[in-house]
Amino acid sequence: MVENTTVTFEWENTTLSGQVSKEYENSYLVEIDNPTKEIADSYNGRMVVSKKACKIKEDN
């Protein structure tokens, strides 16, 4: 997957989206769009997410 691709994923029963900033073997580092206060404080607005959990966000 290309960096800066927008993906969506589920985290704690919430659908989040963001841009892939780095790809690892089995996961992506995702810069979260509109992070909650908890995500911003705990994860600095970035999360490592399993490739299996990510879906490419399609613009309609």
DRENGUTI-990813 format. One record per atom (N, C-alpha, C): y, x, z; residue number from 1; atom name; residue in one letter. Coordinates in nm, 4 decimals. Atoms other than C-alpha are relative to their C-alpha. Example, Ala and Ser with C-alpha at 12.3 -4.5 7.8 and 13.67 -1.06 7.14 Angstrom:
2
REC,-0.1190,0.0890,0.0000,1,N,a;
REC,-0.4500,1.2300,0.7800,1,CA,a;
REC,0.1200,0.0900,0.0000,1,C,a;
REC,-0.1190,-0.0820,-0.0060,2,N,s;
REC,-0.1060,1.3670,0.7140,2,CA,s;
REC,0.1090,-0.0770,0.0730,2,C,s;
REM end
This chain:
60
REC,-0.1173,0.0855,0.0000,1,N,m;
REC,0.0000,0.0000,0.0000,1,CA,m;
REC,0.1239,0.0903,0.0000,1,C,m;
REC,-0.1224,-0.0770,0.0127,2,N,v;
REC,0.3463,0.1236,-0.0790,2,CA,v;
REC,0.0879,-0.0184,0.1228,2,C,v;
REC,-0.0931,0.0126,-0.1105,3,N,e;
REC,0.5929,0.2013,0.1996,3,CA,e;
REC,0.1102,-0.0987,-0.0367,3,C,e;
REC,-0.1037,0.1015,0.0131,4,N,n;
REC,0.8633,-0.0636,0.2495,4,CA,n;
REC,-0.0519,-0.1328,-0.0542,4,C,n;
REC,0.0588,0.1288,0.0352,5,N,t;
REC,0.6209,-0.3396,0.1478,5,CA,t;
REC,0.0123,-0.0912,0.1212,5,C,t;
REC,-0.0124,0.0954,-0.1099,6,N,t;
REC,0.6843,-0.6504,0.3589,6,CA,t;
REC,-0.1359,-0.0639,0.0264,6,C,t;
REC,0.1279,0.0576,-0.0406,7,N,v;
REC,0.3791,-0.7687,0.5535,7,CA,v;
REC,0.0226,-0.0983,0.1146,7,C,v;
REC,0.0003,0.0909,-0.1147,8,N,t;
REC,0.3054,-1.0470,0.8018,8,CA,t;
REC,-0.1297,0.0204,0.0761,8,C,t;
REC,0.1196,-0.0102,-0.0835,9,N,f;
REC,0.0601,-1.0472,1.0918,9,CA,f;
REC,0.0197,-0.0854,0.1247,9,C,f;
REC,-0.0020,0.0790,-0.1229,10,N,e;
REC,-0.0279,-1.2427,1.4057,10,CA,e;
REC,-0.0025,0.0944,0.1195,10,C,e;
REC,-0.0008,-0.0751,-0.1246,11,N,w;
REC,0.0565,-1.0999,1.7493,11,CA,w;
REC,0.0329,-0.0966,0.1121,11,C,w;
REC,-0.0154,0.0920,-0.1139,12,N,e;
REC,0.0129,-1.3020,2.0708,12,CA,e;
REC,0.0423,-0.1393,-0.0463,12,C,e;
REC,-0.0218,0.1350,0.0533,13,N,n;
REC,0.0027,-1.6320,1.8771,13,CA,n;
REC,0.1355,-0.0180,-0.0677,13,C,n;
REC,-0.1277,0.0040,0.0708,14,N,t;
REC,0.3243,-1.5452,1.6915,14,CA,t;
REC,-0.0158,0.0734,-0.1322,14,C,t;
REC,0.0021,-0.0669,0.1287,15,N,t;
REC,0.3594,-1.4623,1.3234,15,CA,t;
REC,0.1235,0.0876,-0.0104,15,C,t;
REC,-0.1080,-0.0960,0.0146,16,N,l;
REC,0.5674,-1.1488,1.2767,16,CA,l;
REC,-0.0018,0.0572,-0.1407,16,C,l;
REC,-0.0067,-0.0656,0.1300,17,N,s;
REC,0.6860,-0.9762,0.9623,17,CA,s;
REC,0.0830,0.1262,0.0137,17,C,s;
REC,-0.0745,-0.1249,-0.0006,18,N,g;
REC,0.8219,-0.6345,0.8816,18,CA,g;
REC,-0.0382,0.0855,-0.1184,18,C,g;
REC,0.0250,-0.0916,0.1107,19,N,q;
REC,0.8215,-0.3405,0.6444,19,CA,q;
REC,-0.0910,0.1136,0.0455,19,C,q;
REC,0.0897,-0.1132,-0.0256,20,N,v;
REC,0.5475,-0.0774,0.6283,20,CA,v;
REC,0.0825,0.1272,-0.0112,20,C,v;
REC,-0.0736,-0.1260,0.0061,21,N,s;
REC,0.7049,0.2561,0.7180,21,CA,s;
REC,-0.0937,0.1193,-0.0118,21,C,s;
REC,0.0982,-0.1076,0.0146,22,N,k;
REC,0.3863,0.4644,0.7290,22,CA,k;
REC,-0.1393,-0.0607,-0.0045,22,C,k;
REC,0.1372,0.0472,0.0115,23,N,e;
REC,0.0226,0.4163,0.6322,23,CA,e;
REC,-0.0936,0.1016,0.0642,23,C,e;
REC,0.1043,-0.0818,-0.0606,24,N,y;
REC,-0.2661,0.5506,0.8393,24,CA,y;
REC,-0.1336,-0.0429,-0.0604,24,C,y;
REC,0.1307,0.0295,0.0582,25,N,e;
REC,-0.6385,0.5394,0.7651,25,CA,e;
REC,-0.0377,-0.1472,0.0140,25,C,e;
REC,0.0406,0.1394,-0.0243,26,N,n;
REC,-0.7002,0.1966,0.9223,26,CA,n;
REC,0.1131,-0.0900,0.0464,26,C,n;
REC,-0.1119,0.0792,-0.0508,27,N,s;
REC,-0.3513,0.0764,1.0148,27,CA,s;
REC,0.1307,0.0377,-0.0697,27,C,s;
REC,-0.1340,-0.0249,0.0515,28,N,y;
REC,0.0171,0.0601,0.9257,28,CA,y;
REC,0.0969,0.0077,0.1172,28,C,y;
REC,-0.1128,0.0034,-0.0915,29,N,l;
REC,0.3303,0.1458,1.1208,29,CA,l;
REC,0.1001,-0.0958,-0.0623,29,C,l;
REC,-0.0833,0.1068,0.0545,30,N,v;
REC,0.5443,-0.1652,1.0758,30,CA,v;
REC,0.1304,-0.0078,0.0793,30,C,v;
REC,-0.1333,0.0230,-0.0576,31,N,e;
REC,0.9202,-0.1926,1.1413,31,CA,e;
REC,0.0192,-0.1512,0.0031,31,C,e;
REC,-0.0029,0.1443,-0.0160,32,N,i;
REC,0.9465,-0.5468,1.2781,32,CA,i;
REC,0.1375,-0.0568,-0.0369,32,C,i;
REC,-0.1220,0.0743,0.0290,33,N,d;
REC,1.2075,-0.7857,1.1317,33,CA,d;
REC,0.0285,-0.0899,0.1192,33,C,d;
REC,-0.0407,0.0863,-0.1115,34,N,n;
REC,1.3985,-0.9635,1.4099,34,CA,n;
REC,-0.0954,0.0105,0.1194,34,C,n;
REC,0.0924,-0.0146,-0.1137,35,N,p;
REC,1.1964,-0.8188,1.7022,35,CA,p;
REC,0.0490,-0.0766,0.1223,35,C,p;
REC,-0.0351,0.0645,-0.1268,36,N,t;
REC,1.1853,-1.0111,2.0287,36,CA,t;
REC,0.0478,0.1081,0.0959,36,C,t;
REC,-0.0463,-0.0970,-0.0989,37,N,k;
REC,1.3386,-0.8459,2.3344,37,CA,k;
REC,-0.1172,0.0838,0.0511,37,C,k;
REC,0.1187,-0.0719,-0.0477,38,N,e;
REC,0.9876,-0.7542,2.4542,38,CA,e;
REC,-0.0446,0.1063,-0.1003,38,C,e;
REC,0.0409,-0.0959,0.1036,39,N,i;
REC,0.8975,-0.5877,2.1232,39,CA,i;
REC,0.1023,0.1117,-0.0114,39,C,i;
REC,-0.1048,-0.1020,0.0094,40,N,a;
REC,1.2326,-0.4093,2.1068,40,CA,a;
REC,-0.0061,0.0958,0.1188,40,C,a;
REC,0.0039,-0.0842,-0.1194,41,N,d;
REC,1.2006,-0.2816,2.4659,41,CA,d;
REC,-0.1291,0.0804,0.0110,41,C,d;
REC,0.1294,-0.0645,-0.0195,42,N,s;
REC,0.8287,-0.2019,2.4724,42,CA,s;
REC,-0.0449,0.0861,-0.1173,42,C,s;
REC,0.0513,-0.0663,0.1195,43,N,y;
REC,0.7667,-0.0910,2.1145,43,CA,y;
REC,0.1103,0.0581,-0.0883,43,C,y;
REC,-0.1142,-0.0484,0.0786,44,N,n;
REC,1.1159,0.0093,1.9939,44,CA,n;
REC,0.0088,-0.0653,-0.1373,44,C,n;
REC,-0.0084,0.0736,0.1258,45,N,g;
REC,1.0871,-0.2531,1.7205,45,CA,g;
REC,-0.1010,0.0425,-0.1042,45,C,g;
REC,0.1030,-0.0473,0.0928,46,N,r;
REC,0.7879,-0.0774,1.5617,46,CA,r;
REC,-0.1365,-0.0181,0.0641,46,C,r;
REC,0.1358,0.0186,-0.0516,47,N,m;
REC,0.4176,-0.1529,1.5970,47,CA,m;
REC,-0.1009,0.0570,-0.0988,47,C,m;
REC,0.1123,-0.0409,0.0830,48,N,v;
REC,0.0951,-0.0020,1.4680,48,CA,v;
REC,-0.0925,-0.1205,-0.0085,48,C,v;
REC,0.0765,0.1223,0.0229,49,N,v;
REC,-0.1018,-0.2884,1.3133,49,CA,v;
REC,-0.1191,0.0305,-0.0891,49,C,v;
REC,0.1203,-0.0166,0.0799,50,N,s;
REC,-0.4572,-0.2961,1.1782,50,CA,s;
REC,0.0224,-0.0495,-0.1425,50,C,s;
REC,-0.0094,0.0427,0.1401,51,N,k;
REC,-0.4785,-0.3161,0.7989,51,CA,k;
REC,-0.0648,-0.1362,-0.0195,51,C,k;
REC,0.0701,0.1274,0.0129,52,N,k;
REC,-0.7194,-0.6076,0.8410,52,CA,k;
REC,0.0870,-0.1177,0.0441,52,C,k;
REC,-0.0847,0.1072,-0.0510,53,N,a;
REC,-0.4533,-0.8083,1.0265,53,CA,a;
REC,0.1220,-0.0274,-0.0876,53,C,a;
REC,-0.1211,0.0131,0.0825,54,N,c;
REC,-0.1781,-0.7557,0.7673,54,CA,c;
REC,-0.0256,-0.0741,-0.1292,54,C,c;
REC,0.0013,0.0688,0.1295,55,N,k;
REC,-0.1064,-0.9785,0.4713,55,CA,k;
REC,0.1324,0.0306,-0.0672,55,C,k;
REC,-0.1224,-0.0259,0.0746,56,N,i;
REC,0.1457,-0.8978,0.1993,56,CA,i;
REC,0.0801,-0.1287,-0.0057,56,C,i;
REC,-0.0864,0.1175,0.0019,57,N,k;
REC,0.4380,-1.1361,0.2296,57,CA,k;
REC,0.0472,-0.0221,-0.1427,57,C,k;
REC,-0.0399,0.0350,0.1342,58,N,e;
REC,0.5038,-1.3145,-0.0959,58,CA,e;
REC,0.1299,-0.0779,0.0038,58,C,e;
REC,-0.1275,0.0709,0.0071,59,N,d;
REC,0.8573,-1.4228,-0.1811,59,CA,d;
REC,-0.0151,-0.1201,-0.0914,59,C,d;
REC,0.0074,0.1236,0.0795,60,N,n;
REC,0.8823,-1.7798,-0.3058,60,CA,n;
REC,0.1353,-0.0328,-0.0558,60,C,n;
REM end
